[in-house]
Amino acid sequence: MSHHHDDEFRIYSKEFEDLHKKWDRRQFLTQTTLGLGALALGGLFGKNIPGASPAAMGSLEQDILAALPHFAPKAKRVVYLFMSGGPSQFETFDYKPKLIELAGQNLPDSVRKGQRLTGMSANQSSLPIAPSFYKFNQHGKSQTWVSELLPHTASVVDDLCVVKSIYTEAINHDPAITFFQTGSQLPGRPSIGSWISYGLGTDNENLPSFIVLISKNAQKDQPLYSRLWGNGFLPSQHQGVQFRTGKDPVLFLNNPEGYDGTDRKEMLEYLSKLNTLQNDGYGDPEVVARIAQYEMAYRMQTSVPEVMDIKDEPDEVFELYGKDSRDPGTYAANCLLARKLLEKDVKFIQLYHQGWDQHGSLPSGIAQQCKTTDQATAAFIKDLKRRGLLEDTLVIWGGEFGRTVYTQGKYIADNYGRDHHPRCFTMWMAGAGVKAGFNYGETDDFSYNIVRNPVHVHDFQATLLHLMGIDHERLTFKFQGRKFRLTDVEGHLVKDILA
Amino acid sequence: MLPTPEKEKVLQFIQQQINEQEKKTKATADAEAKAGFEKWLAAGSYKKLASQAISKDGLQAVFNFDNGNLNNTINPKQVGKMKREIGEMKDALIFEKKDNGKALSLNGDVWMDCNPVGVFRKSDAFTISIRIFLPNELKEGVIFHKSDAERLYNFRGYQLNLKNNHLEFNIAHTAPSNAITKVSKAIPPHGQWIQLTTTYDGSSKAAGMKLYLDGKEMETETTMDQLTKEIVFNNGAEPALQIGAWYRGQGVKGAKVDDIIVYNRQLIPFEVNALTGSNSWVSIASKPSEQLKPEEKAILLQYYLSAESSELIAARKQLQQLRRNYADSAENIQELSVMQEMPNPKKAHILIRGNYTSPGEEVHPNTPEAVLPFPSTLPKNRLGLARWLMMEGNPLTARVAVNRLWQNFFGMGLVKTTEDFGNMGQMPSHPELLDWLAVNFRLSGWDIKKMNKLIVLSAAYRQDSRPSKDSREKDPENRLLSHGPSGRLSAEMLRDNALMASGLLNASIGGKSVKPYQPEGLWEINNTSYTRDSGSAVYRRSVYVVIKRSVPNPTLATFDAGERSYCLARRQKTNTPLQALVTLNDPTYLEASLALGYQMAQNSNATEALTDCYRKLTGKQPAAKEVELLNQLREAELKKFKEHPEKGKGWLVAGQLNYTKTNNATIVAANAVVANTILNSDASLSKR
């Protein structure tokens, strides 16, 4: 086996060899973490990526990266509109008219089938059914059902691929959002954007390839964590960089007061010369790389404020996105900013909008959430479409789980709450590579269980990577003795939704 | 608890007073049982009890619902309310006819809040009694409690709970561990009215808790007996006694309750029985003292000691006050969580596909035999594991440890996969050296300092770190140790080096974490806020910087400090533009540069000044060409700031330093730029 190893010091070991002899081949393949993948990769060892320094990168990593993309990508960029908190499917996309006659009645055990509930409602003595307080209508050629809370989104349904059968394994916010963003409920794995940055690099020399935006005008009900856009065990240049409103859009971007770009440039020229002098005799490629990183930092100091400045957009654009879009940091302004970043070929934009966690007073709460986001979301789709960006950009909308058909607390027709529901919920995708005006998956009359075409979080992640030209099983990173990937050991491409 | 030495003395002092007072109280009781009691008996004072259906002494509340309301009949100003998770629930007030009066029906979600009745501290004795009808199918649910929420939310207060169909009486600071808990051995009768009484003596000991069913003490098992801190919240929103349900917990669905009675005293068994109505004082209290039977006298003695002896009451009050003093003093003492072996460890199973609801095969503690079989003489717990790890015959521990020390200095371990010595890890580059170091380390008594010294004094470490052309080609990773080690400093070293070089470092050891500079608004994403420290705390070593896993400190995280979501023995070594922004613009580094700039300005010999600064930041002398270059930079900046003072302004204010008003401000600013340039150069960032 020793010839499969990627290091000269992985030398022959008698014990290891004996161990193999004791097992037959099949056992070995299934019982060791090396498995088939390692054998298949064995033939690839020895290839080199030009420019990559062998000291910094093992040959295994080089081989994995050299093979990318695995096939022609449909999407060059991704924008993920993350609705943090878990938006209710009942008041948005999953129309359940039969619930009206069952209002206030206890959820039948035949539906729940004894499945676990959260600690917040598991001890409730009854689980009264709550139909949507809001009306639904069919829209567009696709005749997609959309609630009256989302009139603008309803106007672009023919561009959306609405998936009503997403399901997750986690039932609480932190593990659920971490699962969606990193493929594991436990913190510490790289975010989707980090995997993409690691696998595909950047198309823009002046901006990070993975950028994060957070709405300031959202109910801060459930927390976010910067580890959600963390690089995990991947090199840290692949971490998401949060663009913030205010004077320092990227941490430490601003020079000392009064010291302008030209001043900085002059200083950096001296620094570059100093570094070159110091590297004399060492010839360390890391120093050369660092000089380049300082140049990139300098370019970011100009390009970031430039791209974040939306002042010069025409009035018509602000009207399209809604009046909030003039106020930096709002959801609408962030959507507009996301479009500008896409125009600069930023690969992955992760936008967070909190406030969807309506355990109580859901009718008023979700109405407010929809009002804050609906127009800008639809405007974003329209804007990308007319600029031709939707053809090679994938837009994703969704939260970390859905909500329960029963009310948390007392049922009153216009004032109820919903608890977390991981077993089914709705997301949509739009743009590059996915079917437009398409509905996929189906839930039962209670939107409690999926009856057709379930899509697991890992399936969604596999499909996302596929659209970017990545085979989710082949983008791996070896860490602490194991090869990790975004989809862990699962995930199936959802072919039915591909255009 | 982790008291400071002074606090510990205070606590010891109060504890001693408590011990003495406990003895004194006991002596008083013994004395009173003779003289005081006889006097009381002879005076016939007990005869007043004849008119009392239930004892009046210490009675705080009776809720009997007979008038169709939630009034406390002892104090009509106090009226209970029906509540649930959000808001008041007037419509959940449902009474049922019972005997000649009424009882309250419960749905398991809504509770009766008796506020302000039933607020007791752990030093207070109390008795709470309730009649309840438990439906046949009910096995779980809270009967009454004083708390904000159930156990999932750090239960604090007291509770009587139907758990796994047994009665659990629990008094807690934080359930389940900082608590006293008793569980009934019998299952209480269902489908009929029963009467339950709990009494507590204020001792913070499980022995001071009693549980009665229909006036008879129940047999119980003590499942926890360590209550060290207060059971009230003291937060201005003190919860009180609540009946039948709780926040996000299970209530007694379908149960009915009646006759809720609260005393601020531990009733004697006879009185508890009287609450059920099956005995009364009349038969005893109406007799002349000479006709009292011995057992009747014994009951009266108990009563006298519980409620009438003024001397004993005073002694108990004193004891209660001391216990309160102790609790108050202990309140703000820091606590440290420690793992404790359970008397009966829980069974562990393989969880199928990681799902906690799918237990598979049962597993038992053991260690890999291939490393070293676990000796039968060691206990199979954490202590045993620790001993096994340190056994002479264990080949792993010392190797793994010295390999990490080696990695600290050489940037790479002799086994490159520091975290993995298993079959997915790599073989050592120098196996004999690793073993020699490992054995030495063990024989030295695991002396880390000695091992570090051995490594840094080695010929291998002291080699020139400039690789020859030959070794650059043949040994690019320096695994053959063909030249001296080099590498970028870690996040913590970088910050500490800047603080040390600039003279700002606060080298004090120990104490709590510090909050140095950090851009505003970072913690807000999870609804917290960061208030940075001021003064010298800001300059403490990076090892003391507060760690928040969900929002890591960017000054350190940008340079690959671990996020601490998992154990990390080997960090990434990245080289990114964001790192450049940190050392160029983070106030941590600007302040260090400014401090150095100020020091340089004190020396009229510019070359000497910058050489000194260079030496402080890098630990070596600059080459002549570097001095020349840095002098040019200094001149250029000086000229710039003289012509445009506004350009230098930002360099004079950083962190807590402000040299705007210094005479030679322009020179300070120019020197700060020079210092920052050196700080950003390879000689500072890397060890060579």
Interface residues (C-beta under 8 A of the other chain):
Chain A: H5 D7 E8 F9 R10 I11 S13 F16 L19 T32 T33 L34 P54 A55 A56 R116 G119 M120 S121 N123 Q124 S125 S126 L186 P187 G188 I214 K220 P223 L224 Y225 S226 R227 G230 G232 F233 L234 P235 S236 Q237 V241 R244 G246 D248 V250 L251 F252 L253 N254 N255 P256 E257 G258 Y259 D260 D263 R264 E266 M267 Y270 L271 K273 L274 N275 L277 Q278 N279 G281 Y282 G283 D284 E286 V287 A289 R290 Q293 Y294 M296 A297 M300 Q301 G360 Q408 G409 K410 Q480 G481 R482
Chain B: R84 E85 I86 M89 N107 G108 D109 E150 L152 R248 G249 Q250 G251 K253 T357 K416 T417 E419 D420 G422 N423 M424 G425 Q426 M427 P428 S429 S465 R466 P467 R472 P476 E477 R479 S486 R488 P519 G521 L522 E524 I525 N526 N527 R549 S550 V551 P552 P554 A557 T558 D560 E563 S565 Y566 Q572 K573 T574 N575 T576 P577 L578 Q579 A580 L581 V582 L584 N585 D586 L590 A623 K625 E626 L629 L630 Q632 L633 A636 E637 K640 H644 E646 K647 G648 K649 G650 W651 V653 A654 V673 N676 T677 I678 N680 S681 D682 A683 L685 S686 R688
